[in-house]
């Protein structure tokens, strides 16, 4: 069995990480245009570095929740049975990795990664960055957060689309269904005849496109759903 899972802010909110932005278009009290666009980085790189330094530092105060651990357990069970789980996340935190999942696809980038605007080299990074941070590859002071900002193309789109085309089941967990291209994944899966499932606190904007919708906290519903799938894998043929 091959499963593709897309996770959004809802799965990390239960660990204490703020959702992306509030109803006023602010992200942690900053206008999106000041901290999450390429133009903002050109205009005030010091502010952008400080903003993401705080987000990176905050990761040390949160822990994976039962939903993160359950997905790691499912990935291991599917692998052992000859199947696969492709985990795609819109979140920039590291909770999936810390919860035990292998190789999650961070389509919107990662807080614990920085990228050189000169040579495009990427580095794992847990400390604070600034306009003076040098690239370990080329030596230039040209580092930026390895985050997909508004106006930029998400990472690994070809790999994600290939995985959806080959899967048996597409699952969306804790997403709003409002941010594209991720919001379009369910439509792609449906057009290819794949089974689809939504697990969310409330119906997403794309809820009607799913074959099944389960509403409630991810930390409660995901482990129960994972138990169902694993039990099915163990049934004799």
C-alpha positions as CSV (number, residue, x, y, z in Angstrom):
1,X,0.0,0.0,0.0
2,X,1.3,3.4,-0.9
3,X,0.1,6.5,1.0
4,X,0.8,10.2,0.5
5,X,0.1,12.4,3.5
6,X,0.0,16.2,3.4
7,X,0.2,18.0,6.8
8,X,-0.4,21.6,7.7
9,X,-0.4,23.9,10.6
10,X,-3.1,22.1,12.4
11,X,-0.9,19.1,13.3
12,X,1.8,21.3,14.9
13,X,-0.7,23.7,16.6
14,X,-1.3,21.0,19.2
15,X,2.4,21.1,20.0
16,X,2.2,24.8,20.7
17,X,3.4,26.2,17.4
18,X,1.3,29.2,16.3
19,X,-0.6,28.8,13.0
20,X,0.8,30.7,10.1
21,X,-1.1,33.9,10.4
22,X,-4.1,35.5,12.0
23,X,-7.2,37.0,10.5
24,X,-5.5,40.4,10.2
25,X,-2.8,39.0,7.9
26,X,-0.2,39.2,10.6
27,X,2.4,36.5,11.3
28,X,3.5,36.7,14.9
29,X,2.4,40.4,14.9
30,X,4.4,41.2,11.8
31,X,2.8,42.1,8.4
32,X,3.4,39.2,6.0
33,X,5.0,41.8,3.6
34,X,7.7,42.6,6.1
35,X,9.0,39.1,6.8
36,X,7.8,36.6,4.2
37,X,8.6,37.9,0.7
38,X,11.8,38.2,-1.3
39,X,11.2,42.0,-1.4
40,X,11.1,42.2,2.4
41,X,14.5,40.4,2.6
42,X,16.0,42.9,0.1
43,X,14.4,45.8,1.9
44,X,15.3,44.9,5.5
45,X,17.4,41.7,5.8
46,X,18.2,42.3,9.4
47,X,14.6,42.2,10.4
48,X,13.9,39.0,8.4
49,X,16.9,37.3,10.0
50,X,15.7,38.3,13.5
51,X,12.2,37.1,12.8
52,X,13.3,33.6,11.7
53,X,15.9,33.4,14.5
54,X,13.0,33.7,17.0
55,X,11.0,31.1,15.2
56,X,14.0,28.8,15.1
57,X,14.7,29.3,18.8
58,X,11.1,28.6,19.6
59,X,11.4,25.0,18.3
60,X,13.4,24.2,21.4
61,X,10.3,24.8,23.5
62,X,8.0,22.4,21.7
63,X,7.8,18.7,21.3
64,X,6.1,16.3,18.8
65,X,2.6,15.3,19.7
66,X,0.9,11.9,19.3
67,X,0.0,12.6,15.7
68,X,3.7,13.1,14.7
69,X,4.6,9.8,16.4
70,X,1.7,7.9,14.9
71,X,2.8,8.9,11.3
72,X,6.3,7.7,12.0
73,X,4.9,4.4,13.2
74,X,2.8,4.1,10.1
75,X,5.7,4.9,7.8
76,X,7.7,2.1,9.5
77,X,4.8,-0.4,9.2
78,X,4.2,0.4,5.6
79,X,7.9,0.0,4.7
80,X,8.0,-3.4,6.5
81,X,5.0,-4.6,4.5
82,X,6.5,-3.5,1.2
83,X,4.5,-0.3,0.9
84,X,5.5,3.3,1.4
85,X,4.5,6.5,3.0
86,X,5.5,9.8,1.4
87,X,5.1,12.6,4.0
88,X,4.7,16.1,2.6
89,X,4.4,19.0,5.0
90,X,3.6,22.7,4.6
91,X,5.1,23.3,8.0
92,X,8.6,24.7,8.5
93,X,9.1,23.2,11.9
94,X,11.1,20.0,12.6
95,X,8.5,18.1,14.5
96,X,8.0,15.3,12.0
97,X,11.7,14.5,12.0
98,X,11.9,14.7,15.8
99,X,8.8,12.4,15.9
100,X,10.6,9.7,14.0
101,X,9.5,10.2,10.4
102,X,12.1,9.7,7.7
103,X,12.7,12.2,4.9
104,X,9.6,14.4,5.1
105,X,9.3,16.7,2.1
106,X,9.2,20.3,3.4
107,X,7.5,21.9,0.5
108,X,7.7,25.4,2.2
109,X,11.2,25.0,3.5
110,X,12.6,24.5,7.0
111,X,13.5,26.7,9.9
112,X,16.6,24.6,10.6
113,X,18.0,25.2,7.1
114,X,19.6,28.3,5.5
115,X,20.5,28.9,1.9
116,X,23.1,31.0,0.1
117,X,21.7,33.5,-2.3
118,X,25.1,33.5,-4.1
119,X,25.8,29.8,-4.8
120,X,22.4,28.3,-3.6
121,X,24.2,25.9,-1.1
122,X,22.0,24.8,1.8
123,X,23.1,24.2,5.3
124,X,21.6,22.7,8.4
125,X,21.5,25.5,11.0
126,X,20.1,25.7,14.6
127,X,21.7,29.0,15.7
128,X,21.1,32.6,15.0
129,X,21.8,34.1,11.5
130,X,22.5,37.7,10.5
131,X,23.6,39.6,7.4
132,X,27.1,38.7,8.3
133,X,26.6,34.9,8.3
134,X,29.0,33.4,5.8
135,X,28.2,30.5,3.4
136,X,30.3,27.4,4.3
137,X,30.5,26.6,0.6
138,X,31.5,29.9,-1.1
139,X,32.4,32.1,1.8
140,X,30.0,34.9,0.8
141,X,27.9,36.8,3.4
142,X,24.7,35.9,1.5
143,X,22.7,33.6,3.7
144,X,18.9,33.7,3.9
145,X,16.3,31.5,5.7
146,X,15.6,28.4,3.5
147,X,11.9,29.2,3.6
148,X,9.5,29.5,0.6
149,X,8.2,33.0,0.7
150,X,5.2,34.4,-1.0
151,X,5.9,34.7,-4.7
152,X,8.3,31.8,-4.7
153,X,7.8,28.2,-6.0
154,X,7.4,25.5,-3.4
155,X,10.1,22.8,-3.2
156,X,9.9,19.3,-4.7
157,X,6.7,19.7,-6.6
158,X,7.7,17.1,-9.2
159,X,8.5,14.5,-6.5
160,X,5.2,15.2,-4.8
161,X,3.1,14.9,-8.0
162,X,4.9,11.7,-8.9
163,X,4.1,10.2,-5.5
164,X,0.5,11.2,-5.7
165,X,0.2,9.6,-9.1
166,X,1.6,6.3,-7.7
167,X,-0.3,6.2,-4.4
168,X,-3.4,4.3,-3.3
169,X,-4.5,6.8,-0.7
170,X,-4.0,10.6,-0.3
171,X,-4.6,12.0,3.2
172,X,-4.6,15.6,4.3
173,X,-4.1,16.4,8.0
174,X,-4.5,19.8,9.7
175,X,-4.7,21.9,6.5
176,X,-6.8,24.9,5.6
177,X,-7.3,23.9,2.0
178,X,-6.8,27.5,1.1
179,X,-3.1,27.7,0.1
180,X,-2.1,26.6,-3.4
181,X,-0.5,24.5,-4.8
182,X,-1.0,22.2,-1.8
183,X,-4.8,22.8,-1.8
184,X,-4.9,21.3,-5.3
185,X,-3.3,18.0,-4.4
186,X,-6.7,16.4,-3.4
187,X,-8.1,17.4,-6.8
188,X,-5.1,15.7,-8.6
189,X,-5.5,12.6,-6.5
190,X,-9.3,12.5,-7.1
191,X,-8.9,12.9,-10.9
192,X,-6.6,9.9,-10.9
193,X,-9.1,7.8,-9.0
194,X,-7.3,7.7,-5.7
195,X,-9.0,7.3,-2.3
196,X,-8.8,10.5,-0.3
197,X,-9.2,11.3,3.4
198,X,-9.2,14.6,5.3
199,X,-8.4,14.7,9.1
200,X,-9.0,18.2,10.4
201,X,-10.3,20.2,13.3
202,X,-13.1,21.5,11.1
203,X,-14.0,21.2,7.4
204,X,-11.3,22.8,5.2
205,X,-12.1,24.9,2.2
206,X,-11.6,21.8,0.0
207,X,-13.4,19.4,2.3
208,X,-16.1,18.5,-0.4
209,X,-13.3,17.1,-2.6
210,X,-12.4,14.3,-0.2
211,X,-14.1,10.8,-0.1
212,X,-14.1,10.9,3.7
213,X,-13.7,13.5,6.3
214,X,-12.9,13.0,10.0
215,X,-13.2,16.0,12.3
216,X,-11.4,16.5,15.6
217,X,-7.9,17.0,17.0
218,X,-5.1,15.4,15.0
219,X,-3.4,14.2,18.2
220,X,-6.5,12.1,18.9
221,X,-7.7,11.1,15.4
222,X,-4.4,10.3,13.6
223,X,-3.3,7.6,16.1
224,X,-6.7,5.9,15.8
225,X,-6.6,6.0,12.0
226,X,-3.0,4.7,11.9
227,X,-4.1,1.8,14.1
228,X,-6.8,1.0,11.6
229,X,-4.3,1.0,8.7
230,X,-1.7,-1.1,10.4
231,X,-4.4,-3.6,11.5
232,X,-5.4,-3.9,7.9
233,X,-1.8,-4.5,6.8
234,X,-1.6,-7.5,9.2
235,X,-4.8,-9.2,7.9
236,X,-4.1,-12.6,6.2
237,X,-4.7,-12.7,2.4
